[in-house]
Amino acid sequence: MDQDSDSSDYPPKTEFDEDSYIDTKDLCRRIAIELKDNSIPQSVFAEKILCRSQGTLSDLLSNPKPWDKLKSGRKTFLRMQNWLNQSLDKKMAILEMNTEAVNRALGMSPPVPAKHSPRNPKAVWAGSNKKRIVFTNIQKKTLEAIFKRTERLSREMQQTIASHLQLDLESVLNFFMNARRRNRNSENDKNILDSESL
């Protein structure tokens, strides 16, 4: 299924716009918790939701400016807030969408690219695709076996696994995030088939 069509299943919950007030400090605290609890890499969230670098997101989370002192930067916090408003399944699905579908799902126009970023957002994703890790058979089987035992691991355990398999931590985080998404999709498909057979 084309990713563009996915966004129609997720009507945007845009309760916040630039005329609203957002407690940026509280929002950043909640975003940090959400990313940690669901093992979402900061780099994935930064690129997919904010169209920014991981470094920019890290700076925002650690030192957010007050809402009333923001001008052009408000849209970044609005994108965070509108993503946070979604259910967990929708949040994870949005992370898998392409740039245009993400914008529609969040009910927002594309963000203005940062000065150091490519003007064409598609160039960012093209670059990301080239860096995709291809697991060896042993790495893949080991990760799948661990996932069957437990879907959610502590950051320390994921780091240990990454070191043991000679992978970077982000590759392990991405594997578990994608595996959980596939698991949810499989369960949803099974529920649909069960309901149709009744």
Beta strands, then each sheet from edge to edge (+ up, - down):
end
